[in-house]
Amino acid sequence: MNYMTPIKKIVLLTFLFLSISINGQSLSELYKKVNPAVVVILTEQKELVSSGKMTKTVTSGGLGSGFMISDTQIITAAHVVQVAEKVDVEFLDGEIIPAKVISAYATADVALLELIWPRKNAITLRLADSDQVNIGEKVFIVGAPYGLGHSLSSGYVSGIINDTKDENPFTNSEYIQTDAAINTGNSGGPMLNMKGEVIGVVSNILTQSGGFQGIGFASSSNITKDLLFDKKIIWNGTDVIPLTGKVAQIFNLPQESGLLVQRVVKVSPFGILGVEDGEMEMTINGEKLIVGGDIILSINGVKFENTDKSLLELSKVMEIKENAALEIVVFRAGKKVTLGRK
């Protein structure tokens, strides 16, 4: 049996102590470096509130996180801003700048915002190559859980979930799983590696209690780059639910499938065209729906059919193009109505 000399023990303990100190210090220094690039997203949106037989629309506030990638652009989670009537971005020094949504993908849960005016002396973050991320790698998250702005949590990558096999950007997603604490308000904030680079955009958690239980997810930086900067589909400002099969028959659709509009932002592309949202809640097959609004049948001549081919064609007509016109056919009060381009 080998025994350590007292000197060897002292050297080993000193080395371990220094390693712990260096790792702790590096995380603290990284936090100081990246924190000014992290923002709080403040939103206002419409909500239906039911009280007995009365249903009314009220304005409610929302909260999320995000991070700067340029002096005018911010990345956040799609669910934070998808149906927001108003978006404000609050910075570390307290400055608040209004923003507009440029692009958003519900399935991948990523969105791109543009500030109404540039942020002076902006601190930005870099999107890393998430294909290089390994299970067991240490990561940290900065965001605003429960409104506690610029809070830090850390943990490890515990899994990677990839669904990017087809060409359809509406259904593609890739999530990095982590045990780093994620709570309400963290959505849209950055997940960073130990170089201070963004490897994911915080999205959601698996929970039974409503609070964090050790499993959270962030959309990978690569799917974020692909969808927001390569595919570039416009933000439409609607929350929709596909109607297919027997459910579509209940609504008496003139075709096999449609998109039931739940909510629509009045100043969004679809809202400006006149797409109308629902006004009452109903439960069908155990799913709560907001009904009474439009059902989208086609966009620029492409009929919604809930197939990969149809969704791929719809993604092409929804690409961001300067001065591009939109024509939407909706099913409204039992009739087809054409909105937009004639």
Residue pairs with C-beta under 8 A, 6 or more apart in sequence:
4 12
26 194
27 140
27 154
27 194
30 140
30 192
30 194
30 196
31 140
31 142
31 152
33 196
34 125
34 142
34 190
34 192
34 196
35 92
35 142
35 150
36 91
36 92
36 123
37 67
37 68
37 122
37 123
37 124
37 125
37 190
38 65
38 66
38 67
38 92
38 142
38 143
38 150
38 189
38 190
39 65
39 66
39 67
39 68
39 74
39 89
39 90
39 91
39 92
40 63
40 64
40 65
40 66
40 89
40 90
40 144
40 147
40 149
41 62
41 63
41 64
41 65
41 66
41 74
41 76
41 80
41 81
41 87
41 88
41 89
41 90
41 113
41 188
42 61
42 62
42 63
42 87
42 88
42 89
42 90
42 96
43 61
43 62
43 63
43 64
43 80
43 81
43 84
43 85
43 86
43 87
43 88
44 59
44 60
44 61
44 62
44 84
44 85
44 86
45 59
45 60
45 62
45 83
45 84
45 85
45 263
45 265
46 57
46 58
46 59
46 60
46 83
46 85
46 263
46 277
47 57
47 58
47 59
47 60
48 55
48 56
48 57
48 278
48 279
48 280
48 281
48 290
49 55
49 56
49 57
49 58
50 281
55 279
55 280
55 281
57 279
59 85
62 80
62 84
63 144
63 147
63 184
63 185
64 76
64 77
64 80
64 81
64 144
64 185
64 187
64 188
64 189
65 76
65 80
65 142
65 143
65 144
65 185
65 186
65 187
65 188
65 189
65 202
66 74
66 75
66 76
66 80
66 89
66 113
66 188
66 189
67 74
67 75
67 76
67 125
67 189
67 190
67 198
68 74
68 119
68 122
68 123
68 124
68 125
69 75
69 124
69 125
69 126
69 127
70 122
70 124
71 115
71 118
71 119
71 120
71 122
71 124
72 114
72 115
72 118
72 119
73 112
73 113
73 114
73 115
74 89
74 99
74 112
74 113
74 114
74 115
75 110
75 111
75 112
75 113
75 188
75 198
75 201
75 224
75 228
76 110
76 111
76 113
76 187
76 188
76 201
77 109
77 110
77 111
77 187
77 188
77 201
77 202
77 203
77 219
78 104
78 105
78 106
78 108
78 109
78 110
78 111
79 106
79 109
79 187
79 203
79 204
80 111
80 187
80 188
81 87
81 101
81 104
81 111
81 113
82 101
82 104
82 106
82 111
82 235
82 237
82 238
82 239
83 237
83 238
83 239
83 263
83 264
83 265
84 101
84 265
85 265
85 266
85 267
86 98
87 98
87 99
87 100
87 101
87 113
88 96
88 97
88 98
88 99
89 96
89 97
89 98
89 99
89 113
89 115
90 96
90 149
91 97
91 119
92 149
92 150
95 119
97 115
97 116
97 117
97 119
98 115
98 116
99 113
99 114
99 115
99 116
100 113
100 114
100 116
101 111
101 112
101 113
101 235
101 237
101 268
102 111
102 112
102 113
102 114
102 234
102 235
102 320
103 111
103 112
103 227
103 228
103 232
103 233
103 234
103 235
103 320
104 110
104 111
104 112
104 235
105 111
105 169
105 170
105 227
105 228
105 233
106 170
107 170
107 171
107 172
107 173
108 172
108 173
108 174
108 219
108 223
108 224
108 227
109 173
109 201
109 203
109 204
109 219
110 201
110 219
110 223
110 224
110 227
110 228
111 188
111 228
111 235
112 228
125 190
125 192
125 196
125 197
125 198
126 197
126 198
127 197
127 198
127 221
127 224
127 225
128 193
128 195
128 197
128 198
128 199
128 221
129 221
129 222
130 174
130 176
130 199
130 200
130 220
130 221
130 222
130 223
131 222
133 157
133 160
133 176
133 193
133 199
133 220
134 157
135 157
135 158
135 159
135 160
136 156
136 157
137 156
137 157
137 193
137 194
138 154
138 155
138 156
138 193
138 194
139 154
139 155
139 156
139 157
139 176
139 178
139 180
139 191
139 192
139 193
139 194
139 199
139 200
140 152
140 153
140 154
140 155
140 180
140 191
140 192
140 194
141 152
141 153
141 154
141 178
141 180
141 181
141 182
141 186
141 189
141 190
141 191
141 192
141 202
141 218
142 150
142 151
142 152
142 189
142 190
142 192
143 150
143 151
143 185
143 186
143 187
143 188
143 189
143 190
143 202
144 150
144 151
144 185
144 186
144 189
145 151
145 153
145 181
145 182
145 183
145 184
145 185
145 186
146 183
146 184
146 185
147 185
148 185
153 180
153 181
153 182
153 186
154 180
155 178
155 179
155 180
155 181
156 178
156 179
156 180
157 176
157 177
157 178
158 177
158 178
158 179
158 215
159 176
159 177
160 174
160 175
160 176
160 177
160 220
161 173
161 174
161 175
161 177
161 217
162 174
163 171
163 172
163 173
163 174
164 172
164 173
164 174
164 223
166 172
166 308
167 308
167 312
168 308
168 311
168 312
168 315
169 226
169 227
169 231
169 233
169 315
170 311
170 314
170 315
171 308
171 311
172 223
172 226
172 227
173 219
173 223
174 219
174 220
174 222
174 223
175 200
175 203
175 217
175 218
175 219
175 220
176 191
176 199
176 200
176 217
176 218
176 219
176 220
177 215
177 216
177 217
178 191
178 216
178 217
178 218
179 214
179 215
179 216
180 191
180 216
181 212
181 216
182 202
182 204
182 205
182 212
182 216
183 205
183 211
183 212
186 202
187 202
187 203
187 204
188 201
188 202
189 201
189 202
190 198
190 200
190 201
190 202
191 198
191 199
191 200
191 201
191 202
191 218
192 198
192 199
193 199
198 221
199 218
199 220
199 221
200 218
200 219
200 220
200 221
200 224
201 218
201 219
201 221
201 224
202 216
202 217
202 218
203 217
203 218
203 219
204 216
204 217
205 212
205 213
205 215
205 216
205 217
206 213
206 215
206 216
206 217
207 213
227 233
231 315
231 319
232 319
232 320
233 315
233 318
233 319
233 320
234 269
234 318
234 319
234 320
235 268
235 269
236 268
236 269
236 270
236 318
237 264
237 265
237 267
237 268
237 269
237 270
237 271
238 261
238 262
238 263
238 264
238 265
238 268
238 270
238 271
238 275
238 277
239 261
239 262
239 263
239 264
240 259
240 260
240 261
240 262
240 296
241 259
241 260
241 262
241 287
241 289
242 257
242 258
242 259
242 260
242 304
242 306
243 251
243 253
243 257
243 258
243 259
243 260
243 295
244 256
244 257
244 306
247 284
247 285
248 256
248 257
248 258
250 284
251 258
251 260
251 295
251 331
252 334
253 295
253 297
253 331
254 297
254 331
254 336
255 297
255 303
255 305
256 305
257 304
257 305
257 306
258 295
258 296
258 297
258 304
258 331
259 295
259 296
259 304
260 278
260 289
260 291
260 293
260 295
261 275
261 276
261 277
261 278
261 293
261 294
261 295
261 296
261 330
262 277
262 278
262 289
262 290
262 293
263 277
263 278
263 290
264 270
264 271
264 275
264 276
264 277
264 293
265 271
266 272
269 326
270 326
270 328
273 326
273 328
273 339
273 340
274 339
274 340
275 294
275 296
275 328
275 330
275 339
276 293
276 294
276 330
276 332
277 290
277 293
277 294
278 289
278 290
278 291
278 292
278 293
279 290
279 291
279 292
279 293
280 290
280 291
280 292
281 288
281 289
281 290
281 291
282 288
282 289
282 290
282 291
283 289
294 330
294 331
294 332
294 337
295 330
295 331
295 332
296 304
296 328
296 329
296 330
297 303
297 304
297 329
297 330
297 331
297 336
298 304
298 328
298 329
299 314
299 317
299 318
299 326
299 327
299 328
299 329
300 317
300 326
300 327
300 341
301 317
301 327
302 310
302 313
302 314
302 317
303 310
304 310
304 314
325 340
325 341
326 340
326 341
327 338
327 339
327 340
327 341
327 342
328 338
328 339
328 340
329 336
329 337
329 338
329 339
330 336
330 337
330 339
331 337
